[in-house]
């Protein structure tokens, strides 16, 4: 087990891009420079994007210590982002973290994407242990600049810890445009949009004559409504969406009761 530094707030970092990702490392360096924080890293040993909230139950999960520049960096887990959080809480850490941050993810997690996102799912897993959790993504898949996103993430981390956490079961899904600070128009508290992929499967033939398919597609959403995550980010606002893992549609409970279904 890793022993905590007395008096410091513990922040657990994880992601779905893998422990070697630049987004994770950039955020780590900034947070670790704050002497009030004790940073722990438990992340996948390789990229695990779009695995959703999957967990590993049919084979053992290996864990190894990871080093950077000759110094201990964190734990690399041969499992999913949700596995990383479970193992961190139940086996690796000596105490419950004050905050869990999943990210900084390469590529935004907007609209229906959050269903598939390992980044969001890792944060959601944190809330099942009553840990204040946030997921952070940047809207660029190719060589993003994480410096501003890391600074904004620290600002939110400071605020969450100062306020004593977040409402039970709630994560903050934060998406940041990959533009300069002066181009950021502001911060919007948003709802999840209905932006989605228009899937397309490209059929090909391998060298042995067998068919295979490669999924492609286009992400489509309403870029004009800045009250929703997709529109806010595409309009150069930072989007903060509160998400709860209770997936009950409470609005239709009374409607279904009126069906008067009998056994």
GUFI-90854 format. One record per residue: residue number from 0; residue in three letters; chain; x, y, z of N, C-alpha, C, CB in turn. Coordinates in pm, whole numbers, plus 50000, padded with zeros to 5 digits. Each point is the difference from the previous one (the first is absolute). Glycine has a CB too. Layout:
n,res,chain,n_x,n_y,n_z,ca_x,ca_y,ca_z,c_x,c_y,c_z,cb_x,cb_y,cb_z
NUM,ALA,A,X,Y,Z,X,Y,Z,X,Y,Z,X,Y,Z;
...
***
This chain:
n,res,chain,n_x,n_y,n_z,ca_x,ca_y,ca_z,c_x,c_y,c_z,cb_x,cb_y,cb_z
0,UNK,A,50083,49880,50000,49917,50120,50000,50087,50126,50000,49819,49874,50121;
1,UNK,A,50126,50233,49820,50068,50128,49998,49955,50081,50120,50018,49996,49748;
2,UNK,A,50076,50052,50332,49966,50077,50119,49982,50146,49964,50125,49838,50144;
3,UNK,A,49778,50226,49918,49968,50139,49970,50090,50095,50077,49763,49934,49955;
4,UNK,A,50262,50185,49988,50069,50107,50070,49900,50072,50089,50168,50027,49811;
5,UNK,A,49865,49983,50317,49907,50058,50096,49966,50144,49964,50092,49850,50177;
6,UNK,A,49779,50182,49829,49956,50136,49978,49972,50036,49857,50129,50056,50195;
7,UNK,A,49912,49861,49711,49977,50030,49859,49871,49937,49951,50246,50015,49965;
8,UNK,A,49689,50051,49941,49883,49944,49934,50046,49904,49891,49862,50208,50051;
9,UNK,A,50078,49675,49946,50041,49897,49904,49914,50009,49875,50076,49851,50187;
10,UNK,A,49989,50158,49699,49932,50001,49871,50043,49877,49922,49988,50254,49999;
11,UNK,A,49916,49666,49960,50026,49883,49916,49981,50038,49855,49926,49843,50183;
12,UNK,A,50176,50133,49735,49991,50026,49857,49990,49868,49925,50132,50213,50026;
13,UNK,A,49782,49784,49874,49987,49886,49912,49957,50051,49863,49941,49844,50192;
14,UNK,A,50039,50066,49713,49955,50041,49866,49961,49877,49919,50150,50205,50006;
15,UNK,A,49824,49815,49865,49982,49885,49911,50100,50003,49884,49758,49993,50061;
16,UNK,A,50326,50111,49933,50102,50010,49895,50127,49923,50035,49906,50222,49939;
17,UNK,A,50105,49734,50184,50118,49926,50043,50093,50084,50085,49981,49864,49795;
18,UNK,A,50096,50066,50287,50086,50068,50096,50109,50083,49934,49953,49816,50159;
19,UNK,A,50080,50155,49716,50104,50075,49929,49946,50123,49928,50122,49787,49971;
20,UNK,A,49750,50243,50042,49942,50110,49923,50050,50135,50047,49798,49860,49962;
21,UNK,A,50213,50232,49944,50050,50133,50030,49900,50080,50083,50132,49995,49789;
22,UNK,A,49739,49983,50189,49899,50071,50077,50009,49970,50149,49853,49996,49800;
23,UNK,A,50165,49878,50233,50016,49959,50140,50126,50060,50060,49878,49787,49952;
24,UNK,A,50231,50206,49974,50128,50048,50050,50000,50151,50021,50113,49810,49884;
25,UNK,A,49828,50264,50023,49992,50146,50013,49921,50039,50124,50015,50023,49751;
26,UNK,A,49874,49909,50272,49918,50029,50117,50074,49962,50128,49791,49964,49864;
27,UNK,A,50275,49922,50133,50076,49955,50117,50105,50103,50041,49962,49763,49931;
28,UNK,A,50116,50285,49974,50108,50095,50032,49945,50126,50064,50133,49910,49809;
29,UNK,A,49755,50139,50143,49942,50122,50055,49947,49977,50142,49941,50075,49767;
30,UNK,A,49985,49815,50252,49943,49973,50132,50108,49966,50102,49792,49920,49889;
31,UNK,A,50310,50005,50069,50106,49958,50091,50083,50119,50050,50008,49781,49882;
32,UNK,A,49991,50328,50042,50074,50120,50042,49932,50072,50116,50082,50024,49767;
33,UNK,A,49791,49943,50260,49927,50060,50111,50027,49916,50125,49818,50091,49844;
34,UNK,A,50247,49968,50252,50042,49927,50120,49883,49958,50088,50213,50128,49993;
35,UNK,A,49668,49919,49975,49882,49960,50077,49944,49866,49954,49949,50240,50035;
36,UNK,A,50102,49709,49852,49944,49879,49941,50099,49885,50000,49854,50144,49859;
37,UNK,A,50092,49738,50159,50074,49875,49988,49938,49925,49882,50057,49990,50253;
38,UNK,A,50017,49999,49638,49944,49947,49876,50033,49852,49985,50021,50227,49894;
39,UNK,A,49877,49694,50080,50016,49856,49973,49950,49972,49859,49972,49941,50247;
40,UNK,A,50094,49969,49685,49961,49964,49863,49979,49849,49991,50128,50198,49907;
41,UNK,A,49755,49765,50049,49969,49861,49968,49924,50005,49868,49991,49922,50247;
42,UNK,A,50073,50033,49645,49943,50019,49866,50028,49877,49914,50031,50249,50019;
43,UNK,A,49895,49735,49872,50022,49885,49912,50141,49998,49943,49757,50002,49943;
44,UNK,A,50295,49877,50034,50135,49988,49946,50007,50034,49852,50045,49827,50170;
45,UNK,A,49839,50184,49766,49993,50039,49859,49865,50066,49975,50156,49811,49930;
46,UNK,A,49825,50241,49952,49876,50071,49971,49879,49907,50011,50126,50155,49850;
47,UNK,A,49771,49895,50219,49876,49924,50019,49880,50089,49969,50110,49856,50176;
48,UNK,A,49901,50222,49718,49892,50091,49964,49875,49923,49957,50169,50171,49931;
49,UNK,A,49716,49886,50094,49870,49950,49955,49966,49862,50055,50031,50134,49794;
50,UNK,A,50019,49836,50326,49963,49872,50062,49883,50018,50097,50237,49921,49977;
51,UNK,A,49716,50202,50038,49888,50025,50090,50034,49964,50143,49845,49959,49811;
52,UNK,A,50055,49981,50258,50019,49967,50141,50030,49851,50019,49846,50188,50061;
53,UNK,A,50220,49753,49841,50033,49858,50009,50096,49973,50116,49966,49978,49753;
54,UNK,A,50019,49903,50309,50094,49955,50101,50046,49859,49963,49889,50143,50179;
55,UNK,A,50225,49819,49875,50061,49870,49967,49965,49898,50107,50189,50115,49880;
56,UNK,A,49746,49775,50080,49960,49899,50099,50042,49858,49962,49808,50146,50057;
57,UNK,A,50240,49833,49821,50029,49863,49957,50149,49968,49987,49784,50006,49882;
58,UNK,A,50303,50090,50149,50143,49968,50005,50069,50094,50097,49995,49916,49762;
59,UNK,A,50122,50045,50288,50071,50083,50097,50041,50134,49939,50084,49792,50114;
60,UNK,A,49932,50308,49972,50043,50133,49957,50140,50024,50056,49760,50087,49993;
61,UNK,A,50336,49937,49919,50136,50025,50045,50020,50149,50027,50082,49801,49869;
62,UNK,A,50002,50228,50228,50032,50138,50038,50151,50012,50011,49779,50028,50123;
63,UNK,A,50277,50077,49819,50144,50022,50011,50027,50146,50040,50045,49820,49827;
64,UNK,A,50067,50200,50238,50042,50135,50035,50063,50067,49879,50035,49931,50239;
65,UNK,A,49927,50194,49738,50047,50075,49884,50093,50112,50049,49788,49946,49869;
66,UNK,A,50323,50075,50057,50096,50104,50037,50018,50097,49883,50118,49840,50155;
67,UNK,A,49905,50286,49880,50033,50103,49902,50120,50076,50050,49759,50021,49925;
68,UNK,A,50339,49993,49987,50123,50071,50034,50062,49945,50128,49911,50205,49887;
69,UNK,A,50082,49664,50126,50061,49932,50114,49925,50008,50130,50208,50047,49890;
70,UNK,A,49672,50015,50110,49922,50014,50122,49866,49927,49987,50110,50222,50043;
71,UNK,A,49842,49727,50070,49872,49931,50000,49890,50095,49954,50077,49849,50186;
72,UNK,A,49841,50105,49720,49896,50084,49941,49861,49953,50037,50154,50049,49812;
73,UNK,A,49822,49821,50182,49868,49948,50032,49990,49853,49967,49903,50225,49957;
74,UNK,A,49974,49725,50039,49974,49859,49974,49932,49984,49865,49982,49955,50248;
75,UNK,A,50074,49956,49670,49943,49968,49870,49921,49870,50013,50190,50118,49877;
76,UNK,A,49683,49887,50083,49909,49889,50021,49959,49939,49865,49916,50107,50213;
77,UNK,A,50094,49761,49779,49957,49930,49879,49849,49977,50010,50227,49886,49973;
78,UNK,A,49698,50225,50016,49855,49992,50013,49935,50127,49951,50027,49847,50194;
79,UNK,A,49846,50166,49832,49921,50114,49953,50015,50118,50096,49837,49842,49889;
80,UNK,A,50117,50276,50070,50001,50114,50093,49923,49972,50130,50020,50150,49802;
81,UNK,A,49865,49786,50187,49924,49966,50121,50078,49902,50087,49786,50038,49876;
82,UNK,A,50284,49866,50063,50086,49910,50076,50104,50079,50080,49967,49821,49826;
83,UNK,A,50092,50279,50109,50104,50080,50064,49949,50065,50128,50104,50042,49776;
84,UNK,A,49776,50013,50217,49943,50067,50118,49971,49897,50109,49900,50179,49853;
85,UNK,A,50041,49709,50109,49970,49896,50099,50126,49951,50070,49803,49931,49863;
86,UNK,A,50299,50038,50059,50124,49948,50057,50069,50105,50087,50026,49848,49801;
87,UNK,A,49971,50276,50153,50060,50108,50078,49936,50010,50137,50052,50123,49789;
88,UNK,A,49815,49878,50214,49927,50020,50126,50008,49878,50091,49846,50155,49879;
89,UNK,A,50142,49727,50063,49988,49879,50081,50134,49936,50034,49781,49965,49896;
90,UNK,A,50325,50062,50025,50123,49926,50021,50128,50084,50006,49886,49817,49886;
91,UNK,A,50121,50292,50040,50128,50072,49989,50012,50113,50101,50004,49942,49759;
92,UNK,A,49896,50143,50249,50008,50116,50089,49971,49961,50145,49932,50148,49810;
93,UNK,A,50125,49928,50283,49980,49972,50141,49878,50071,50056,50243,49968,50022;
94,UNK,A,49700,50126,49900,49882,50073,50046,49922,50051,49879,50119,50067,50214;
95,UNK,A,49759,49978,49809,49914,50049,49892,50050,50138,49955,49802,49870,50092;
96,UNK,A,50213,50151,49777,50043,50132,49951,49895,50108,50029,50134,49887,49821;
97,UNK,A,49914,50235,50186,49909,50114,50014,49937,50038,49867,50137,50082,50192;
98,UNK,A,49930,49881,49698,49952,50036,49867,50056,49901,49899,49984,50243,50064;
99,UNK,A,49934,49723,49837,50045,49919,49887,49986,50084,49873,49931,49782,50115;
100,UNK,A,50176,50222,49806,49995,50068,49870,50033,49899,49892,50066,50222,50103;
101,UNK,A,49847,49766,49799,50023,49912,49886,50030,50086,49878,49846,49821,50095;
102,UNK,A,50277,50168,49853,50039,50083,49885,50144,50046,50015,49763,50076,49971;
103,UNK,A,50278,50019,49953,49922,50074,49900,49992,49915,49874,50072,50225,50096;
104,UNK,A,49806,49747,49859,49978,49911,49887,50024,50070,49868,49836,49874,50136;
105,UNK,A,50223,50053,49771,50017,50050,49863,49873,49974,49922,50250,49959,50009;
106,UNK,A,49677,50148,49957,49871,49988,49932,49886,50026,50096,50099,49836,49841;
107,UNK,A,49805,50244,50116,49889,50039,50087,49908,49881,50030,50011,50231,49906;
108,UNK,A,49923,49776,50208,49895,49904,50037,49870,50076,50017,50167,49845,50113;
109,UNK,A,49758,50164,49777,49880,50082,49991,49880,49914,49958,50140,50202,49944;
110,UNK,A,49742,49843,50095,49878,49933,49953,49999,49853,50034,49987,50165,49818;
111,UNK,A,49975,49754,50084,49989,49856,50022,50135,49932,50016,49790,50005,49869;
112,UNK,A,50318,50068,50102,50134,49944,50017,50026,49956,50143,50078,50146,49816;
113,UNK,A,49857,49918,50281,50031,49968,50138,49960,49856,50035,49971,50242,50059;
114,UNK,A,49938,49699,49863,49963,49860,50023,50120,49909,49978,49765,50050,49929;
115,UNK,A,50316,49983,49971,50113,49915,49961,50130,50037,50070,49889,49970,49782;
116,UNK,A,50115,50147,50277,50126,50056,50048,50058,49927,50121,49922,50217,49912;
117,UNK,A,50201,49736,50075,50071,49946,50115,50038,50110,50097,50086,49814,49859;
118,UNK,A,49940,50305,50088,50034,50114,50084,49887,50033,50096,50146,50090,49818;
119,UNK,A,49734,49925,50127,49883,50031,50084,49968,49884,50093,49909,50149,49819;
120,UNK,A,50106,49729,50133,49967,49883,50083,50093,49987,50119,49913,49887,49797;
121,UNK,A,50215,50148,50187,50092,49995,50114,49955,50097,50108,50189,49936,49847;
122,UNK,A,49770,50183,50112,49950,50098,50096,49870,49951,50065,50107,50184,49867;
123,UNK,A,49806,49757,50053,49875,49946,50054,50026,49892,50103,49887,50053,49784;
124,UNK,A,50213,49863,50188,50037,49896,50097,50042,50062,50132,50072,49849,49811;
125,UNK,A,49997,50263,50181,50041,50069,50123,49881,50039,50085,50199,50084,49882;
126,UNK,A,49693,49960,50054,49882,50042,50077,49934,49884,50072,49966,50184,49837;
127,UNK,A,50052,49693,50114,49942,49885,50069,50068,49975,50134,49941,49899,49778;
128,UNK,A,50179,50160,50240,50070,49993,50128,49988,50131,50077,50160,49835,49900;
129,UNK,A,49745,50248,50057,49976,50130,50063,50121,50092,49994,49840,49888,50151;
130,UNK,A,50234,50103,49739,50114,50088,49977,49958,50109,49902,50165,49811,50044;
131,UNK,A,49862,50313,49989,49976,50109,49906,50084,49974,49875,49950,50165,50188;
132,UNK,A,49984,49834,49695,50069,49956,49878,49967,50092,49883,49995,49765,50083;
133,UNK,A,50108,50262,49835,49980,50079,49879,50068,49932,49883,49986,50211,50136;
134,UNK,A,49956,49806,49746,50058,49950,49875,50033,50122,49915,49868,49780,50010;
135,UNK,A,50250,50222,49932,50045,50115,49922,50050,49955,49863,50062,50122,50212;
136,UNK,A,49887,49945,49683,50039,49967,49864,50027,50129,49922,49862,49787,50008;
137,UNK,A,50223,50201,49891,50030,50113,49913,49954,49966,49859,50198,50069,50143;
138,UNK,A,49744,50028,49789,49935,49976,49871,50101,49998,49885,49792,50108,50089;
139,UNK,A,50297,49795,49917,50098,49982,49893,50058,49860,50011,50055,50248,49995;
140,UNK,A,49945,49678,49896,50054,49865,50000,50145,49994,49953,49770,49918,49961;
141,UNK,A,50278,50189,49977,50133,49998,49940,50089,50106,50065,49902,49916,49783;
142,UNK,A,50193,50040,50299,50101,50087,50059,49943,50125,50068,50154,49917,49826;
143,UNK,A,49757,50066,50271,49943,50117,50069,50102,50066,50093,49775,49894,49987;
144,UNK,A,50202,50233,50044,50080,50072,50099,49926,49992,50133,50098,50157,49823;
145,UNK,A,49959,49771,50273,49931,49974,50126,50025,50107,50107,50017,49760,49947;
146,UNK,A,50067,50338,50026,50044,50091,50105,49884,50080,50060,50221,50016,49886;
147,UNK,A,49696,50046,50030,49887,50076,50054,49900,49907,50067,50031,50173,49821;
148,UNK,A,49940,49714,50117,49904,49905,50057,50045,49953,50138,49937,49926,49768;
149,UNK,A,50193,50052,50249,50052,49957,50130,49979,50109,50104,50170,49855,49887;
150,UNK,A,49856,50269,50076,49981,50110,50093,49855,50016,50041,50195,50112,49899;
151,UNK,A,49714,49873,50006,49858,50011,50033,49956,49883,50087,49959,50123,49784;
152,UNK,A,50093,49759,50188,49965,49883,50081,50043,50020,50145,50023,49853,49797;
153,UNK,A,50096,50202,50222,50045,50027,50136,49908,50101,50069,50237,49952,49930;
154,UNK,A,49718,50148,49996,49908,50098,50058,49872,49932,50050,50093,50176,49845;
155,UNK,A,49854,49730,50077,49880,49927,50042,50031,49908,50117,49910,50010,49766;
156,UNK,A,50207,49924,50230,50040,49913,50110,50009,50079,50130,50127,49853,49839;
157,UNK,A,49934,50263,50155,50010,50085,50119,49862,50035,50054,50216,50094,49913;
158,UNK,A,49693,49939,49995,49865,50040,50040,49924,49882,50063,49998,50172,49815;
159,UNK,A,50013,49710,50125,49929,49883,50053,50050,49967,50141,49968,49911,49767;
160,UNK,A,50162,50089,50250,50057,49968,50132,49964,50106,50102,50188,49878,49889;
161,UNK,A,49818,50249,50072,49965,50109,50091,49855,49989,50046,50169,50146,49886;
162,UNK,A,49742,49810,50022,49858,49990,50031,49963,49868,50066,49956,50148,49808;
163,UNK,A,50142,49767,50216,49973,49875,50070,49943,49890,49914,49964,50134,50197;
164,UNK,A,50053,49875,49670,49957,49893,49912,49888,50040,49906,50067,49843,50175;
165,UNK,A,49857,50058,49781,49890,50019,49907,49878,49925,50053,50160,50026,49804;
166,UNK,A,49720,50008,50148,49881,49925,50041,50016,49850,49972,49860,50203,49955;
167,UNK,A,50084,49716,50129,50015,49855,49991,49961,49948,49862,49956,49985,50245;
168,UNK,A,50130,49929,49699,49970,49936,49872,50021,50085,49878,49841,49869,50123;
169,UNK,A,50207,50254,49895,50012,50093,49888,50146,50019,49959,49792,50115,50077;
170,UNK,A,50235,49875,49793,50132,50037,49949,49985,50127,49917,50077,49757,49998;
171,UNK,A,50033,50313,49984,50005,50112,49908,50070,49954,49873,50003,50170,50192;
172,UNK,A,49925,49834,49697,50060,49967,49871,50042,50130,49932,49857,49788,49977;
173,UNK,A,50273,50235,50019,50055,50127,49951,50062,49979,49863,50042,50077,50236;
174,UNK,A,49919,50007,49670,50057,49996,49865,50052,50138,49964,49842,49814,49932;
175,UNK,A,50282,50189,50018,50070,50126,49978,50040,50011,49853,50085,49998,50238;
176,UNK,A,49881,50114,49697,50044,50019,49860,50152,50009,49994,49784,50120,49946;
177,UNK,A,50275,49829,49948,50145,50007,49983,50036,50129,49926,50018,49746,49998;
178,UNK,A,49965,50366,50072,50035,50131,49946,50077,50075,50107,49795,50006,49848;
179,UNK,A,50261,50108,50116,50077,50078,50096,49907,50058,50107,50170,50054,49823;
180,UNK,A,49888,49986,50290,49921,50055,50110,49918,50121,49956,50173,49918,50160;
181,UNK,A,49886,50167,49757,49929,50121,49957,49881,49969,49909,50214,50125,50020;
182,UNK,A,49787,49755,49919,49889,49961,49913,49887,49932,50077,50164,49975,49814;
183,UNK,A,49860,49986,50311,49895,49942,50083,49901,50109,50037,50158,49823,50090;
184,UNK,A,49715,50158,49875,49898,50102,50024,49950,50001,50144,49935,49979,49762;
185,UNK,A,50081,49911,50308,49951,49992,50136,49970,49857,50038,49905,50229,49980;
186,UNK,A,50023,49754,50129,49963,49869,50052,49848,49988,50001,50212,49989,50141;
187,UNK,A,49737,49901,49808,49856,49975,50000,49968,49875,50081,49979,50111,49775;
188,UNK,A,49924,49901,50316,49945,49882,50066,49892,49945,49907,50050,50090,50237;
189,UNK,A,49971,49791,49713,49919,49950,49889,49926,49871,50035,50162,50105,49845;
190,UNK,A,49744,49862,50068,49936,49869,50002,50066,49912,49894,49781,50100,50081;
191,UNK,A,50205,49770,49937,50050,49907,49898,49917,50016,49873,50078,49837,50178;
192,UNK,A,49988,50176,49709,49931,50014,49872,49965,49863,49943,50121,50217,49958;
193,UNK,A,49812,49785,49928,49971,49875,49929,50096,49980,49883,49759,50018,50067;
194,UNK,A,50357,50050,49937,50101,49980,49896,50040,49853,49995,50084,50236,50029;
195,UNK,A,49937,49715,49851,50028,49857,49985,50081,49974,49873,49789,49947,50124;
196,UNK,A,50269,49933,49870,50069,49957,49879,49899,49945,49899,50207,49949,50135;
197,UNK,A,49811,50092,49743,49931,49936,49888,50094,49891,49951,49869,50212,49933;
198,UNK,A,50104,49665,50115,50093,49890,49976,50006,49959,49854,49955,49921,50231;
199,UNK,A,50164,50037,49730,50022,49949,49865,50103,49888,50010,49943,50225,49891;
200,UNK,A,50025,49658,50055,50092,49888,50003,50059,49976,49860,49870,49896,50193;
201,UNK,A,50261,50113,49799,50070,49979,49873,50038,49853,49989,50089,50239,50000;
202,UNK,A,49863,49697,49895,50028,49858,49981,50128,49983,49918,49754,49946,50012;
203,UNK,A,50335,49967,50038,50124,49972,49930,50027,49850,50004,50091,50228,50060;
204,UNK,A,50012,49731,49868,50037,49858,49993,50146,49987,50042,49831,49955,49813;
205,UNK,A,50196,49953,50279,50138,49983,50047,50079,49914,49901,49923,50021,50239;
206,UNK,A,50210,49964,49777,50082,49925,49904,49959,49855,49981,50182,50148,50062;
207,UNK,A,49740,49796,50029,49954,49862,49987,49857,49989,49947,50152,49941,50187;
208,UNK,A,49797,50171,49764,49870,49999,49936,49882,50010,50093,50106,49870,49829;
209,UNK,A,49919,50163,50298,49890,50008,50097,49952,50145,50011,50092,49802,50128;
210,UNK,A,49776,50212,49882,49943,50134,50015,50027,50053,50141,49821,49944,49831;
211,UNK,A,50203,50186,50177,50003,50067,50130,49944,50140,49983,50201,49864,50076;
212,UNK,A,49762,50195,50036,49936,50131,49997,50076,50097,50091,49775,49893,49954;
213,UNK,A,50238,50230,50000,50063,50105,50077,49897,50110,50023,50232,49945,49905;
214,UNK,A,49741,50080,50225,49898,50100,50030,50053,50141,49980,49896,49842,50163;
215,UNK,A,50029,50237,49767,50031,50140,49976,49872,50078,50030,50180,49947,49820;
216,UNK,A,49825,50181,50169,49877,50076,50021,50026,50148,50015,49903,49801,50106;
217,UNK,A,49988,50270,49913,50005,50145,50015,49921,50038,50124,50024,50035,49750;
218,UNK,A,50036,50050,50335,49932,50043,50121,49912,50120,49968,50190,49914,50145;
219,UNK,A,49682,50073,49884,49903,50101,49959,49925,50054,50122,49975,49888,49776;
220,UNK,A,50013,50244,50229,49926,50062,50109,49959,50141,49965,50124,49858,50163;
221,UNK,A,49797,50203,49924,49956,50138,49981,50106,50093,50055,49757,49931,50013;
222,UNK,A,50318,50132,49900,50112,50085,50041,49956,50139,50044,50143,49873,49845;
223,UNK,A,49728,50158,50145,49953,50136,50028,49946,50018,50142,49947,50020,49760;
224,UNK,A,50005,49873,50302,49939,50012,50133,50107,49983,50106,49780,49912,49913;
225,UNK,A,50266,50198,50144,50110,49996,50097,49955,49960,50139,50113,50174,49866;
226,UNK,A,49759,49794,50151,49953,49948,50128,50025,49851,50014,49828,50179,50003;
227,UNK,A,50217,49759,49888,50034,49859,49998,50148,49982,49973,49769,49943,49921;
228,UNK,A,50287,49943,50123,50145,49982,49998,50062,50017,49860,49972,49847,50193;
229,UNK,A,49966,50091,49707,50058,50004,49865,50005,50144,49946,49913,49767,49958;
230,UNK,A,49975,50303,50051,49994,50136,49949,50094,50093,50074,49766,49960,49934;
231,UNK,A,50245,50023,50198,50088,50085,50079,50146,49985,49956,49841,49983,50193;
232,UNK,A,50204,49892,49796,50140,49976,49964,50030,50047,49858,50004,49805,50156;
233,UNK,A,49904,50169,49752,50021,50041,49862,49994,50153,49984,49902,49782,49925;
234,UNK,A,50044,50286,50175,49997,50146,50000,50111,50059,50086,49753,49992,49963;
235,UNK,A,50344,49923,50074,50118,50041,50077,49970,50037,50145,50096,50079,49788;
236,UNK,A,49803,49855,50269,49976,50008,50143,50047,49869,50065,49802,50158,49967;
237,UNK,A,50247,49852,50155,50023,49880,50079,49865,49950,50050,50232,50078,50070;
238,UNK,A,49744,49794,49912,49873,49939,50042,50021,49919,50127,49921,49992,49761;
239,UNK,A,49995,50036,50340,49998,49919,50122,49860,49943,50016,50183,50142,50111;
240,UNK,A,49806,49727,49878,49871,49933,50008,49996,49909,50122,49976,50009,49750;
241,UNK,A,49931,50015,50343,49985,49909,50113,49926,49874,49954,49997,50194,50163;
242,UNK,A,50061,49692,49865,49944,49871,49957,49982,49911,50122,50111,50020,49772;
243,UNK,A,49779,49905,50229,49971,49909,50111,49987,49859,49947,49885,50184,50129;
244,UNK,A,50167,49718,49946,49994,49862,49950,49864,49934,50018,50240,49982,50052;
245,UNK,A,49669,50084,50021,49863,49949,50008,49933,50024,49865,49986,50045,50252;
246,UNK,A,49992,49848,49672,49946,50013,49865,49848,49988,49995,50214,49909,49916;
247,UNK,A,49722,50093,50199,49854,49996,50004,49942,50125,49934,50008,49863,50210;
248,UNK,A,49894,50117,49703,49927,50115,49944,49885,50032,50094,50063,49939,49760;
249,UNK,A,49965,50145,50340,49901,50028,50104,49875,50068,49945,50188,50019,50162;
250,UNK,A,49825,50048,49725,49888,50075,49945,49883,49909,49956,50164,50173,49926;
251,UNK,A,49869,49700,50043,49892,49915,49948,49956,49893,50100,50087,50041,49771;
252,UNK,A,49957,49967,50353,49959,49900,50098,49848,50001,50018,50221,50025,50117;
253,UNK,A,49722,50093,49899,49854,50010,50017,49927,49953,49874,50031,50191,50158;
254,UNK,A,50025,49839,49726,49940,49957,49874,49993,49847,49992,50087,50209,49888;
255,UNK,A,50022,49723,50151,50001,49855,49995,49906,49939,50104,50235,50008,49917;
256,UNK,A,49753,50058,50198,49907,49950,50101,49857,49996,49946,50148,50092,50179;
257,UNK,A,49819,50002,49734,49865,50004,49944,49972,49885,49904,50007,50245,50025;
258,UNK,A,50097,49686,49931,49979,49882,49916,49928,49890,50080,50207,50058,49865;
259,UNK,A,49814,49945,50268,49935,49902,50087,50028,49857,49955,49822,50166,50048;
260,UNK,A,50306,49808,49929,50042,49866,49953,49984,49899,50112,50162,50101,49838;
261,UNK,A,49774,49786,50132,49979,49893,50099,50090,49883,49968,49761,50071,50036;
262,UNK,A,50263,49848,50068,50085,49882,49977,49924,49892,49923,50126,50050,50212;
***
